[in-house]
Amino acid sequence: MKELVEVIAKSLVDYPDEVNVTETENEKAIVLELRVAQSDMGKVIGKQGRIAKAIRSVVKAAASKENKKVIVDIM
């Protein structure tokens, strides 16, 4: 899941070197924290959060194949 979020985020931003995804797992779900450059934050979130919602939908669909719950946080 981490690699999927990295690929999507790097294709959206101007500074792909500053994309950082950390993965932590607790008893309920896998939490992915996405960090990008401050100037790229708007590109990852999108108007009214549409791009962020789309990223979460794609990751949720990929996680459902593995019967896991994944939460994507954009920091």
PDB file of N, H, CA, C and O in Angstrom:
ATOM      1  N   MET A   1       0.824  -1.192   0.000  1.00  0.00           N
ATOM      2  CA  MET A   1       0.000   0.000   0.000  1.00  0.00           C
ATOM      3  C   MET A   1       0.873   1.263   0.000  1.00  0.00           C
ATOM      4  O   MET A   1       0.556   2.260  -0.649  1.00  0.00           O
ATOM      5  N   LYS A   2       1.964   1.189   0.736  1.00  0.00           N
ATOM      6  H   LYS A   2       2.222   0.379   1.263  1.00  0.00           H
ATOM      7  CA  LYS A   2       2.850   2.347   0.831  1.00  0.00           C
ATOM      8  C   LYS A   2       3.377   2.743  -0.548  1.00  0.00           C
ATOM      9  O   LYS A   2       3.427   3.925  -0.888  1.00  0.00           O
ATOM     10  N   GLU A   3       3.769   1.742  -1.336  1.00  0.00           N
ATOM     11  H   GLU A   3       3.728   0.781  -1.060  1.00  0.00           H
ATOM     12  CA  GLU A   3       4.312   2.020  -2.667  1.00  0.00           C
ATOM     13  C   GLU A   3       3.257   2.633  -3.579  1.00  0.00           C
ATOM     14  O   GLU A   3       3.565   3.501  -4.397  1.00  0.00           O
ATOM     15  N   LEU A   4       2.020   2.183  -3.438  1.00  0.00           N
ATOM     16  H   LEU A   4       1.770   1.478  -2.774  1.00  0.00           H
ATOM     17  CA  LEU A   4       0.933   2.711  -4.255  1.00  0.00           C
ATOM     18  C   LEU A   4       0.722   4.202  -3.988  1.00  0.00           C
ATOM     19  O   LEU A   4       0.569   4.986  -4.925  1.00  0.00           O
ATOM     20  N   VAL A   5       0.712   4.589  -2.721  1.00  0.00           N
ATOM     21  H   VAL A   5       0.836   3.952  -1.960  1.00  0.00           H
ATOM     22  CA  VAL A   5       0.520   5.991  -2.361  1.00  0.00           C
ATOM     23  C   VAL A   5       1.702   6.829  -2.848  1.00  0.00           C
ATOM     24  O   VAL A   5       1.515   7.950  -3.321  1.00  0.00           O
ATOM     25  N   GLU A   6       2.917   6.291  -2.734  1.00  0.00           N
ATOM     26  H   GLU A   6       3.069   5.380  -2.349  1.00  0.00           H
ATOM     27  CA  GLU A   6       4.105   7.011  -3.205  1.00  0.00           C
ATOM     28  C   GLU A   6       4.048   7.268  -4.711  1.00  0.00           C
ATOM     29  O   GLU A   6       4.351   8.373  -5.161  1.00  0.00           O
ATOM     30  N   VAL A   7       3.671   6.275  -5.477  1.00  0.00           N
ATOM     31  H   VAL A   7       3.425   5.377  -5.112  1.00  0.00           H
ATOM     32  CA  VAL A   7       3.613   6.417  -6.933  1.00  0.00           C
ATOM     33  C   VAL A   7       2.574   7.465  -7.326  1.00  0.00           C
ATOM     34  O   VAL A   7       2.831   8.312  -8.182  1.00  0.00           O
ATOM     35  N   ILE A   8       1.407   7.405  -6.700  1.00  0.00           N
ATOM     36  H   ILE A   8       1.198   6.717  -6.005  1.00  0.00           H
ATOM     37  CA  ILE A   8       0.349   8.367  -7.018  1.00  0.00           C
ATOM     38  C   ILE A   8       0.788   9.779  -6.649  1.00  0.00           C
ATOM     39  O   ILE A   8       0.629  10.705  -7.445  1.00  0.00           O
ATOM     40  N   ALA A   9       1.339   9.953  -5.451  1.00  0.00           N
ATOM     41  H   ALA A   9       1.468   9.201  -4.804  1.00  0.00           H
ATOM     42  CA  ALA A   9       1.728  11.285  -4.984  1.00  0.00           C
ATOM     43  C   ALA A   9       2.864  11.861  -5.826  1.00  0.00           C
ATOM     44  O   ALA A   9       2.840  13.044  -6.165  1.00  0.00           O
ATOM     45  N   LYS A  10       3.854  11.042  -6.166  1.00  0.00           N
ATOM     46  H   LYS A  10       3.873  10.080  -5.890  1.00  0.00           H
ATOM     47  CA  LYS A  10       4.985  11.538  -6.952  1.00  0.00           C
ATOM     48  C   LYS A  10       4.565  11.976  -8.344  1.00  0.00           C
ATOM     49  O   LYS A  10       5.185  12.864  -8.930  1.00  0.00           O
ATOM     50  N   SER A  11       3.523  11.365  -8.875  1.00  0.00           N
ATOM     51  H   SER A  11       3.020  10.643  -8.399  1.00  0.00           H
ATOM     52  CA  SER A  11       3.067  11.768 -10.205  1.00  0.00           C
ATOM     53  C   SER A  11       2.275  13.076 -10.172  1.00  0.00           C
ATOM     54  O   SER A  11       2.084  13.706 -11.212  1.00  0.00           O
ATOM     55  N   LEU A  12       1.818  13.488  -8.998  1.00  0.00           N
ATOM     56  H   LEU A  12       1.973  12.976  -8.153  1.00  0.00           H
ATOM     57  CA  LEU A  12       1.014  14.697  -8.880  1.00  0.00           C
ATOM     58  C   LEU A  12       1.825  15.956  -8.573  1.00  0.00           C
ATOM     59  O   LEU A  12       1.424  17.050  -8.968  1.00  0.00           O
ATOM     60  N   VAL A  13       2.942  15.826  -7.887  1.00  0.00           N
ATOM     61  H   VAL A  13       3.267  14.937  -7.565  1.00  0.00           H
ATOM     62  CA  VAL A  13       3.641  16.980  -7.324  1.00  0.00           C
ATOM     63  C   VAL A  13       4.772  17.476  -8.223  1.00  0.00           C
ATOM     64  O   VAL A  13       5.196  16.789  -9.152  1.00  0.00           O
ATOM     65  N   ASP A  14       5.257  18.699  -7.920  1.00  0.00           N
ATOM     66  H   ASP A  14       4.913  19.257  -7.165  1.00  0.00           H
ATOM     67  CA  ASP A  14       6.401  19.279  -8.624  1.00  0.00           C
ATOM     68  C   ASP A  14       7.727  18.802  -8.049  1.00  0.00           C
ATOM     69  O   ASP A  14       8.726  18.742  -8.766  1.00  0.00           O
ATOM     70  N   TYR A  15       7.749  18.463  -6.767  1.00  0.00           N
ATOM     71  H   TYR A  15       6.937  18.511  -6.184  1.00  0.00           H
ATOM     72  CA  TYR A  15       8.965  18.030  -6.083  1.00  0.00           C
ATOM     73  C   TYR A  15       8.806  16.587  -5.599  1.00  0.00           C
ATOM     74  O   TYR A  15       8.548  16.365  -4.416  1.00  0.00           O
ATOM     75  N   PRO A  16       8.954  15.605  -6.488  1.00  0.00           N
ATOM     76  CA  PRO A  16       8.744  14.215  -6.093  1.00  0.00           C
ATOM     77  C   PRO A  16       9.769  13.694  -5.088  1.00  0.00           C
ATOM     78  O   PRO A  16       9.516  12.702  -4.405  1.00  0.00           O
ATOM     79  N   ASP A  17      10.929  14.355  -4.993  1.00  0.00           N
ATOM     80  H   ASP A  17      11.135  15.161  -5.548  1.00  0.00           H
ATOM     81  CA  ASP A  17      11.936  13.919  -4.026  1.00  0.00           C
ATOM     82  C   ASP A  17      11.501  14.168  -2.588  1.00  0.00           C
ATOM     83  O   ASP A  17      12.005  13.525  -1.667  1.00  0.00           O
ATOM     84  N   GLU A  18      10.577  15.090  -2.392  1.00  0.00           N
ATOM     85  H   GLU A  18      10.168  15.613  -3.141  1.00  0.00           H
ATOM     86  CA  GLU A  18      10.138  15.435  -1.044  1.00  0.00           C
ATOM     87  C   GLU A  18       8.901  14.653  -0.602  1.00  0.00           C
ATOM     88  O   GLU A  18       8.361  14.911   0.474  1.00  0.00           O
ATOM     89  N   VAL A  19       8.453  13.709  -1.413  1.00  0.00           N
ATOM     90  H   VAL A  19       8.891  13.500  -2.287  1.00  0.00           H
ATOM     91  CA  VAL A  19       7.318  12.869  -1.027  1.00  0.00           C
ATOM     92  C   VAL A  19       7.814  11.815  -0.051  1.00  0.00           C
ATOM     93  O   VAL A  19       8.793  11.117  -0.319  1.00  0.00           O
ATOM     94  N   ASN A  20       7.133  11.706   1.082  1.00  0.00           N
ATOM     95  H   ASN A  20       6.338  12.272   1.299  1.00  0.00           H
ATOM     96  CA  ASN A  20       7.511  10.754   2.116  1.00  0.00           C
ATOM     97  C   ASN A  20       6.250  10.082   2.642  1.00  0.00           C
ATOM     98  O   ASN A  20       5.307  10.755   3.060  1.00  0.00           O
ATOM     99  N   VAL A  21       6.237   8.767   2.619  1.00  0.00           N
ATOM    100  H   VAL A  21       7.002   8.220   2.279  1.00  0.00           H
ATOM    101  CA  VAL A  21       5.103   8.004   3.133  1.00  0.00           C
ATOM    102  C   VAL A  21       5.610   7.099   4.238  1.00  0.00           C
ATOM    103  O   VAL A  21       6.537   6.317   4.031  1.00  0.00           O
ATOM    104  N   THR A  22       4.997   7.205   5.425  1.00  0.00           N
ATOM    105  H   THR A  22       4.244   7.841   5.593  1.00  0.00           H
ATOM    106  CA  THR A  22       5.339   6.325   6.528  1.00  0.00           C
ATOM    107  C   THR A  22       4.149   5.430   6.828  1.00  0.00           C
ATOM    108  O   THR A  22       2.997   5.861   6.776  1.00  0.00           O
ATOM    109  N   GLU A  23       4.444   4.195   7.138  1.00  0.00           N
ATOM    110  H   GLU A  23       5.379   3.844   7.181  1.00  0.00           H
ATOM    111  CA  GLU A  23       3.400   3.201   7.373  1.00  0.00           C
ATOM    112  C   GLU A  23       3.494   2.702   8.805  1.00  0.00           C
ATOM    113  O   GLU A  23       4.545   2.231   9.241  1.00  0.00           O
ATOM    114  N   THR A  24       2.399   2.807   9.527  1.00  0.00           N
ATOM    115  H   THR A  24       1.545   3.189   9.173  1.00  0.00           H
ATOM    116  CA  THR A  24       2.312   2.247  10.869  1.00  0.00           C
ATOM    117  C   THR A  24       1.087   1.350  10.929  1.00  0.00           C
ATOM    118  O   THR A  24       0.079   1.599  10.268  1.00  0.00           O
ATOM    119  N   GLU A  25       1.195   0.312  11.726  1.00  0.00           N
ATOM    120  H   GLU A  25       2.013   0.110  12.263  1.00  0.00           H
ATOM    121  CA  GLU A  25       0.094  -0.642  11.812  1.00  0.00           C
ATOM    122  C   GLU A  25      -0.329  -0.773  13.273  1.00  0.00           C
ATOM    123  O   GLU A  25       0.494  -0.987  14.162  1.00  0.00           O
ATOM    124  N   ASN A  26      -1.630  -0.640  13.492  1.00  0.00           N
ATOM    125  H   ASN A  26      -2.299  -0.466  12.770  1.00  0.00           H
ATOM    126  CA  ASN A  26      -2.164  -0.885  14.826  1.00  0.00           C
ATOM    127  C   ASN A  26      -3.154  -2.036  14.735  1.00  0.00           C
ATOM    128  O   ASN A  26      -3.284  -2.659  13.682  1.00  0.00           O
ATOM    129  N   GLU A  27      -3.853  -2.326  15.829  1.00  0.00           N
ATOM    130  H   GLU A  27      -3.747  -1.820  16.685  1.00  0.00           H
ATOM    131  CA  GLU A  27      -4.735  -3.492  15.850  1.00  0.00           C
ATOM    132  C   GLU A  27      -5.947  -3.351  14.926  1.00  0.00           C
ATOM    133  O   GLU A  27      -6.534  -4.356  14.528  1.00  0.00           O
ATOM    134  N   LYS A  28      -6.328  -2.119  14.582  1.00  0.00           N
ATOM    135  H   LYS A  28      -5.850  -1.302  14.906  1.00  0.00           H
ATOM    136  CA  LYS A  28      -7.516  -1.909  13.758  1.00  0.00           C
ATOM    137  C   LYS A  28      -7.213  -1.724  12.279  1.00  0.00           C
ATOM    138  O   LYS A  28      -7.955  -2.216  11.430  1.00  0.00           O
ATOM    139  N   ALA A  29      -6.124  -1.018  11.960  1.00  0.00           N
ATOM    140  H   ALA A  29      -5.521  -0.619  12.651  1.00  0.00           H
ATOM    141  CA  ALA A  29      -5.888  -0.667  10.561  1.00  0.00           C
ATOM    142  C   ALA A  29      -4.421  -0.337  10.322  1.00  0.00           C
ATOM    143  O   ALA A  29      -3.624  -0.216  11.252  1.00  0.00           O
ATOM    144  N   ILE A  30      -4.099  -0.197   9.055  1.00  0.00           N
ATOM    145  H   ILE A  30      -4.747  -0.296   8.299  1.00  0.00           H
ATOM    146  CA  ILE A  30      -2.791   0.293   8.630  1.00  0.00           C
ATOM    147  C   ILE A  30      -2.949   1.785   8.355  1.00  0.00           C
ATOM    148  O   ILE A  30      -3.850   2.193   7.622  1.00  0.00           O
ATOM    149  N   VAL A  31      -2.067   2.601   8.945  1.00  0.00           N
ATOM    150  H   VAL A  31      -1.335   2.270   9.540  1.00  0.00           H
ATOM    151  CA  VAL A  31      -2.139   4.048   8.777  1.00  0.00           C
ATOM    152  C   VAL A  31      -0.965   4.489   7.909  1.00  0.00           C
ATOM    153  O   VAL A  31       0.193   4.227   8.235  1.00  0.00           O
ATOM    154  N   LEU A  32      -1.273   5.159   6.806  1.00  0.00           N
ATOM    155  H   LEU A  32      -2.213   5.372   6.541  1.00  0.00           H
ATOM    156  CA  LEU A  32      -0.256   5.698   5.910  1.00  0.00           C
ATOM    157  C   LEU A  32      -0.271   7.217   6.048  1.00  0.00           C
ATOM    158  O   LEU A  32      -1.302   7.857   5.837  1.00  0.00           O
ATOM    159  N   GLU A  33       0.873   7.786   6.401  1.00  0.00           N
ATOM    160  H   GLU A  33       1.710   7.267   6.572  1.00  0.00           H
ATOM    161  CA  GLU A  33       1.001   9.239   6.529  1.00  0.00           C
ATOM    162  C   GLU A  33       1.782   9.759   5.330  1.00  0.00           C
ATOM    163  O   GLU A  33       2.931   9.377   5.110  1.00  0.00           O
ATOM    164  N   LEU A  34       1.149  10.630   4.563  1.00  0.00           N
ATOM    165  H   LEU A  34       0.216  10.941   4.742  1.00  0.00           H
ATOM    166  CA  LEU A  34       1.751  11.197   3.360  1.00  0.00           C
ATOM    167  C   LEU A  34       2.215  12.609   3.649  1.00  0.00           C
ATOM    168  O   LEU A  34       1.436  13.456   4.085  1.00  0.00           O
ATOM    169  N   ARG A  35       3.498  12.856   3.401  1.00  0.00           N
ATOM    170  H   ARG A  35       4.132  12.168   3.046  1.00  0.00           H
ATOM    171  CA  ARG A  35       4.057  14.190   3.570  1.00  0.00           C
ATOM    172  C   ARG A  35       4.625  14.640   2.227  1.00  0.00           C
ATOM    173  O   ARG A  35       5.336  13.894   1.554  1.00  0.00           O
ATOM    174  N   VAL A  36       4.293  15.886   1.849  1.00  0.00           N
ATOM    175  H   VAL A  36       3.715  16.493   2.395  1.00  0.00           H
ATOM    176  CA  VAL A  36       4.805  16.474   0.609  1.00  0.00           C
ATOM    177  C   VAL A  36       5.322  17.874   0.919  1.00  0.00           C
ATOM    178  O   VAL A  36       5.130  18.383   2.023  1.00  0.00           O
ATOM    179  N   ALA A  37       5.979  18.494  -0.062  1.00  0.00           N
ATOM    180  H   ALA A  37       6.135  18.081  -0.959  1.00  0.00           H
ATOM    181  CA  ALA A  37       6.449  19.867   0.099  1.00  0.00           C
ATOM    182  C   ALA A  37       5.246  20.787   0.302  1.00  0.00           C
ATOM    183  O   ALA A  37       4.155  20.522  -0.204  1.00  0.00           O
ATOM    184  N   GLN A  38       5.457  21.853   1.038  1.00  0.00           N
ATOM    185  H   GLN A  38       6.343  22.068   1.449  1.00  0.00           H
ATOM    186  CA  GLN A  38       4.366  22.789   1.351  1.00  0.00           C
ATOM    187  C   GLN A  38       3.721  23.345   0.079  1.00  0.00           C
ATOM    188  O   GLN A  38       2.504  23.528   0.028  1.00  0.00           O
ATOM    189  N   SER A  39       4.523  23.609  -0.935  1.00  0.00           N
ATOM    190  H   SER A  39       5.511  23.460  -0.894  1.00  0.00           H
ATOM    191  CA  SER A  39       3.976  24.168  -2.174  1.00  0.00           C
ATOM    192  C   SER A  39       3.167  23.143  -2.967  1.00  0.00           C
ATOM    193  O   SER A  39       2.377  23.523  -3.831  1.00  0.00           O
ATOM    194  N   ASP A  40       3.350  21.857  -2.691  1.00  0.00           N
ATOM    195  H   ASP A  40       3.992  21.549  -1.989  1.00  0.00           H
ATOM    196  CA  ASP A  40       2.622  20.811  -3.396  1.00  0.00           C
ATOM    197  C   ASP A  40       1.373  20.340  -2.659  1.00  0.00           C
ATOM    198  O   ASP A  40       0.647  19.484  -3.165  1.00  0.00           O
ATOM    199  N   MET A  41       1.117  20.875  -1.493  1.00  0.00           N
ATOM    200  H   MET A  41       1.707  21.570  -1.082  1.00  0.00           H
ATOM    201  CA  MET A  41      -0.004  20.412  -0.681  1.00  0.00           C
ATOM    202  C   MET A  41      -1.339  20.555  -1.426  1.00  0.00           C
ATOM    203  O   MET A  41      -2.177  19.655  -1.370  1.00  0.00           O
ATOM    204  N   GLY A  42      -1.536  21.658  -2.109  1.00  0.00           N
ATOM    205  H   GLY A  42      -0.855  22.390  -2.155  1.00  0.00           H
ATOM    206  CA  GLY A  42      -2.777  21.880  -2.830  1.00  0.00           C
ATOM    207  C   GLY A  42      -2.979  20.895  -3.974  1.00  0.00           C
ATOM    208  O   GLY A  42      -4.112  20.534  -4.293  1.00  0.00           O
ATOM    209  N   LYS A  43      -1.892  20.463  -4.588  1.00  0.00           N
ATOM    210  H   LYS A  43      -0.971  20.756  -4.329  1.00  0.00           H
ATOM    211  CA  LYS A  43      -1.993  19.513  -5.690  1.00  0.00           C
ATOM    212  C   LYS A  43      -2.396  18.128  -5.196  1.00  0.00           C
ATOM    213  O   LYS A  43      -3.074  17.384  -5.905  1.00  0.00           O
ATOM    214  N   VAL A  44      -1.983  17.786  -3.994  1.00  0.00           N
ATOM    215  H   VAL A  44      -1.433  18.390  -3.418  1.00  0.00           H
ATOM    216  CA  VAL A  44      -2.323  16.475  -3.444  1.00  0.00           C
ATOM    217  C   VAL A  44      -3.748  16.475  -2.889  1.00  0.00           C
ATOM    218  O   VAL A  44      -4.449  15.467  -2.979  1.00  0.00           O
ATOM    219  N   ILE A  45      -4.171  17.588  -2.323  1.00  0.00           N
ATOM    220  H   ILE A  45      -3.601  18.406  -2.250  1.00  0.00           H
ATOM    221  CA  ILE A  45      -5.514  17.652  -1.744  1.00  0.00           C
ATOM    222  C   ILE A  45      -6.553  17.924  -2.822  1.00  0.00           C
ATOM    223  O   ILE A  45      -7.600  17.278  -2.840  1.00  0.00           O
ATOM    224  N   GLY A  46      -6.289  18.857  -3.710  1.00  0.00           N
ATOM    225  H   GLY A  46      -5.438  19.383  -3.695  1.00  0.00           H
ATOM    226  CA  GLY A  46      -7.226  19.169  -4.788  1.00  0.00           C
ATOM    227  C   GLY A  46      -8.347  20.073  -4.333  1.00  0.00           C
ATOM    228  O   GLY A  46      -8.491  20.363  -3.146  1.00  0.00           O
ATOM    229  N   LYS A  47      -9.144  20.515  -5.297  1.00  0.00           N
ATOM    230  H   LYS A  47      -9.027  20.279  -6.262  1.00  0.00           H
ATOM    231  CA  LYS A  47     -10.275  21.391  -4.973  1.00  0.00           C
ATOM    232  C   LYS A  47     -11.303  20.611  -4.180  1.00  0.00           C
ATOM    233  O   LYS A  47     -11.762  19.549  -4.601  1.00  0.00           O
ATOM    234  N   GLN A  48     -11.653  21.150  -3.036  1.00  0.00           N
ATOM    235  H   GLN A  48     -11.280  22.012  -2.695  1.00  0.00           H
ATOM    236  CA  GLN A  48     -12.616  20.555  -2.112  1.00  0.00           C
ATOM    237  C   GLN A  48     -12.228  19.132  -1.716  1.00  0.00           C
ATOM    238  O   GLN A  48     -13.091  18.328  -1.364  1.00  0.00           O
ATOM    239  N   GLY A  49     -10.940  18.820  -1.774  1.00  0.00           N
ATOM    240  H   GLY A  49     -10.239  19.473  -2.061  1.00  0.00           H
ATOM    241  CA  GLY A  49     -10.454  17.518  -1.334  1.00  0.00           C
ATOM    242  C   GLY A  49     -10.730  16.377  -2.295  1.00  0.00           C
ATOM    243  O   GLY A  49     -10.692  15.212  -1.900  1.00  0.00           O
ATOM    244  N   ARG A  50     -11.002  16.691  -3.535  1.00  0.00           N
ATOM    245  H   ARG A  50     -11.033  17.637  -3.856  1.00  0.00           H
ATOM    246  CA  ARG A  50     -11.367  15.641  -4.499  1.00  0.00           C
ATOM    247  C   ARG A  50     -10.220  14.685  -4.799  1.00  0.00           C
ATOM    248  O   ARG A  50     -10.435  13.477  -4.895  1.00  0.00           O
ATOM    249  N   ILE A  51      -9.008  15.206  -4.948  1.00  0.00           N
ATOM    250  H   ILE A  51      -8.834  16.188  -4.869  1.00  0.00           H
ATOM    251  CA  ILE A  51      -7.874  14.335  -5.254  1.00  0.00           C
ATOM    252  C   ILE A  51      -7.531  13.476  -4.048  1.00  0.00           C
ATOM    253  O   ILE A  51      -7.233  12.290  -4.196  1.00  0.00           O
ATOM    254  N   ALA A  52      -7.570  14.060  -2.855  1.00  0.00           N
ATOM    255  H   ALA A  52      -7.812  15.023  -2.735  1.00  0.00           H
ATOM    256  CA  ALA A  52      -7.311  13.289  -1.639  1.00  0.00           C
ATOM    257  C   ALA A  52      -8.341  12.175  -1.487  1.00  0.00           C
ATOM    258  O   ALA A  52      -7.997  11.057  -1.104  1.00  0.00           O
ATOM    259  N   LYS A  53      -9.586  12.473  -1.783  1.00  0.00           N
ATOM    260  H   LYS A  53      -9.866  13.381  -2.094  1.00  0.00           H
ATOM    261  CA  LYS A  53     -10.651  11.472  -1.700  1.00  0.00           C
ATOM    262  C   LYS A  53     -10.418  10.358  -2.722  1.00  0.00           C
ATOM    263  O   LYS A  53     -10.661   9.186  -2.437  1.00  0.00           O
ATOM    264  N   ALA A  54      -9.945  10.732  -3.914  1.00  0.00           N
ATOM    265  H   ALA A  54      -9.748  11.685  -4.146  1.00  0.00           H
ATOM    266  CA  ALA A  54      -9.666   9.737  -4.953  1.00  0.00           C
ATOM    267  C   ALA A  54      -8.506   8.835  -4.556  1.00  0.00           C
ATOM    268  O   ALA A  54      -8.552   7.626  -4.786  1.00  0.00           O
ATOM    269  N   ILE A  55      -7.466   9.413  -3.961  1.00  0.00           N
ATOM    270  H   ILE A  55      -7.428  10.394  -3.774  1.00  0.00           H
ATOM    271  CA  ILE A  55      -6.327   8.612  -3.485  1.00  0.00           C
ATOM    272  C   ILE A  55      -6.809   7.616  -2.439  1.00  0.00           C
ATOM    273  O   ILE A  55      -6.446   6.440  -2.481  1.00  0.00           O
ATOM    274  N   ARG A  56      -7.623   8.083  -1.507  1.00  0.00           N
ATOM    275  H   ARG A  56      -7.918   9.038  -1.473  1.00  0.00           H
ATOM    276  CA  ARG A  56      -8.139   7.195  -0.458  1.00  0.00           C
ATOM    277  C   ARG A  56      -9.011   6.086  -1.059  1.00  0.00           C
ATOM    278  O   ARG A  56      -8.969   4.949  -0.589  1.00  0.00           O
ATOM    279  N   SER A  57      -9.787   6.401  -2.076  1.00  0.00           N
ATOM    280  H   SER A  57      -9.820   7.325  -2.457  1.00  0.00           H
ATOM    281  CA  SER A  57     -10.642   5.391  -2.711  1.00  0.00           C
ATOM    282  C   SER A  57      -9.817   4.306  -3.395  1.00  0.00           C
ATOM    283  O   SER A  57     -10.132   3.121  -3.284  1.00  0.00           O
ATOM    284  N   VAL A  58      -8.768   4.707  -4.098  1.00  0.00           N
ATOM    285  H   VAL A  58      -8.513   5.670  -4.188  1.00  0.00           H
ATOM    286  CA  VAL A  58      -7.912   3.731  -4.776  1.00  0.00           C
ATOM    287  C   VAL A  58      -7.220   2.831  -3.761  1.00  0.00           C
ATOM    288  O   VAL A  58      -7.154   1.617  -3.953  1.00  0.00           O
ATOM    289  N   VAL A  59      -6.708   3.409  -2.695  1.00  0.00           N
ATOM    290  H   VAL A  59      -6.761   4.395  -2.539  1.00  0.00           H
ATOM    291  CA  VAL A  59      -6.025   2.617  -1.671  1.00  0.00           C
ATOM    292  C   VAL A  59      -7.011   1.694  -0.961  1.00  0.00           C
ATOM    293  O   VAL A  59      -6.681   0.550  -0.647  1.00  0.00           O
ATOM    294  N   LYS A  60      -8.211   2.188  -0.711  1.00  0.00           N
ATOM    295  H   LYS A  60      -8.478   3.117  -0.966  1.00  0.00           H
ATOM    296  CA  LYS A  60      -9.229   1.361  -0.060  1.00  0.00           C
ATOM    297  C   LYS A  60      -9.599   0.174  -0.937  1.00  0.00           C
ATOM    298  O   LYS A  60      -9.782  -0.934  -0.434  1.00  0.00           O
ATOM    299  N   ALA A  61      -9.710   0.395  -2.241  1.00  0.00           N
ATOM    300  H   ALA A  61      -9.562   1.295  -2.650  1.00  0.00           H
ATOM    301  CA  ALA A  61     -10.028  -0.699  -3.162  1.00  0.00           C
ATOM    302  C   ALA A  61      -8.906  -1.737  -3.199  1.00  0.00           C
ATOM    303  O   ALA A  61      -9.168  -2.939  -3.228  1.00  0.00           O
ATOM    304  N   ALA A  62      -7.665  -1.271  -3.198  1.00  0.00           N
ATOM    305  H   ALA A  62      -7.453  -0.294  -3.175  1.00  0.00           H
ATOM    306  CA  ALA A  62      -6.530  -2.195  -3.199  1.00  0.00           C
ATOM    307  C   ALA A  62      -6.455  -2.969  -1.886  1.00  0.00           C
ATOM    308  O   ALA A  62      -6.089  -4.144  -1.875  1.00  0.00           O
ATOM    309  N   ALA A  63      -6.799  -2.316  -0.786  1.00  0.00           N
ATOM    310  H   ALA A  63      -7.096  -1.361  -0.794  1.00  0.00           H
ATOM    311  CA  ALA A  63      -6.738  -2.967   0.523  1.00  0.00           C
ATOM    312  C   ALA A  63      -7.870  -3.977   0.704  1.00  0.00           C
ATOM    313  O   ALA A  63      -7.715  -4.962   1.424  1.00  0.00           O
ATOM    314  N   SER A  64      -8.994  -3.735   0.058  1.00  0.00           N
ATOM    315  H   SER A  64      -9.120  -2.934  -0.527  1.00  0.00           H
ATOM    316  CA  SER A  64     -10.119  -4.655   0.214  1.00  0.00           C
ATOM    317  C   SER A  64      -9.807  -6.025  -0.384  1.00  0.00           C
ATOM    318  O   SER A  64     -10.367  -7.029   0.057  1.00  0.00           O
ATOM    319  N   LYS A  65      -8.928  -6.082  -1.375  1.00  0.00           N
ATOM    320  H   LYS A  65      -8.473  -5.267  -1.733  1.00  0.00           H
ATOM    321  CA  LYS A  65      -8.513  -7.367  -1.933  1.00  0.00           C
ATOM    322  C   LYS A  65      -7.776  -8.203  -0.894  1.00  0.00           C
ATOM    323  O   LYS A  65      -7.838  -9.432  -0.918  1.00  0.00           O
ATOM    324  N   GLU A  66      -7.081  -7.530   0.014  1.00  0.00           N
ATOM    325  H   GLU A  66      -7.031  -6.532   0.033  1.00  0.00           H
ATOM    326  CA  GLU A  66      -6.298  -8.215   1.043  1.00  0.00           C
ATOM    327  C   GLU A  66      -7.031  -8.273   2.376  1.00  0.00           C
ATOM    328  O   GLU A  66      -6.458  -8.686   3.385  1.00  0.00           O
ATOM    329  N   ASN A  67      -8.302  -7.860   2.385  1.00  0.00           N
ATOM    330  H   ASN A  67      -8.768  -7.525   1.565  1.00  0.00           H
ATOM    331  CA  ASN A  67      -9.126  -7.846   3.603  1.00  0.00           C
ATOM    332  C   ASN A  67      -8.468  -7.056   4.729  1.00  0.00           C
ATOM    333  O   ASN A  67      -8.433  -7.504   5.875  1.00  0.00           O
ATOM    334  N   LYS A  68      -7.946  -5.873   4.393  1.00  0.00           N
ATOM    335  H   LYS A  68      -7.974  -5.509   3.462  1.00  0.00           H
ATOM    336  CA  LYS A  68      -7.318  -4.988   5.372  1.00  0.00           C
ATOM    337  C   LYS A  68      -7.996  -3.630   5.315  1.00  0.00           C
ATOM    338  O   LYS A  68      -8.614  -3.274   4.312  1.00  0.00           O
ATOM    339  N   LYS A  69      -7.876  -2.875   6.403  1.00  0.00           N
ATOM    340  H   LYS A  69      -7.374  -3.164   7.218  1.00  0.00           H
ATOM    341  CA  LYS A  69      -8.379  -1.514   6.432  1.00  0.00           C
ATOM    342  C   LYS A  69      -7.171  -0.581   6.423  1.00  0.00           C
ATOM    343  O   LYS A  69      -6.227  -0.749   7.196  1.00  0.00           O
ATOM    344  N   VAL A  70      -7.224   0.405   5.532  1.00  0.00           N
ATOM    345  H   VAL A  70      -7.990   0.542   4.905  1.00  0.00           H
ATOM    346  CA  VAL A  70      -6.101   1.339   5.386  1.00  0.00           C
ATOM    347  C   VAL A  70      -6.630   2.764   5.537  1.00  0.00           C
ATOM    348  O   VAL A  70      -7.664   3.114   4.969  1.00  0.00           O
ATOM    349  N   ILE A  71      -5.918   3.575   6.302  1.00  0.00           N
ATOM    350  H   ILE A  71      -5.078   3.291   6.764  1.00  0.00           H
ATOM    351  CA  ILE A  71      -6.248   4.974   6.497  1.00  0.00           C
ATOM    352  C   ILE A  71      -5.104   5.807   5.920  1.00  0.00           C
ATOM    353  O   ILE A  71      -3.941   5.582   6.254  1.00  0.00           O
ATOM    354  N   VAL A  72      -5.433   6.769   5.056  1.00  0.00           N
ATOM    355  H   VAL A  72      -6.378   6.953   4.785  1.00  0.00           H
ATOM    356  CA  VAL A  72      -4.429   7.648   4.457  1.00  0.00           C
ATOM    357  C   VAL A  72      -4.588   9.032   5.076  1.00  0.00           C
ATOM    358  O   VAL A  72      -5.634   9.666   4.940  1.00  0.00           O
ATOM    359  N   ASP A  73      -3.540   9.496   5.758  1.00  0.00           N
ATOM    360  H   ASP A  73      -2.689   8.981   5.869  1.00  0.00           H
ATOM    361  CA  ASP A  73      -3.511  10.834   6.342  1.00  0.00           C
ATOM    362  C   ASP A  73      -2.528  11.688   5.556  1.00  0.00           C
ATOM    363  O   ASP A  73      -1.399  11.268   5.300  1.00  0.00           O
ATOM    364  N   ILE A  74      -2.954  12.886   5.172  1.00  0.00           N
ATOM    365  H   ILE A  74      -3.871  13.227   5.379  1.00  0.00           H
ATOM    366  CA  ILE A  74      -2.074  13.819   4.471  1.00  0.00           C
ATOM    367  C   ILE A  74      -1.621  14.857   5.486  1.00  0.00           C
ATOM    368  O   ILE A  74      -2.428  15.608   6.035  1.00  0.00           O
ATOM    369  N   MET A  75      -0.320  14.885   5.723  1.00  0.00           N
ATOM    370  H   MET A  75       0.336  14.275   5.278  1.00  0.00           H
ATOM    371  CA  MET A  75       0.233  15.772   6.759  1.00  0.00           C
ATOM    372  C   MET A  75       0.734  17.055   6.136  1.00  0.00           C
ATOM    373  O   MET A  75       1.234  17.930   6.843  1.00  0.00           O
TER     374      MET A  75
END
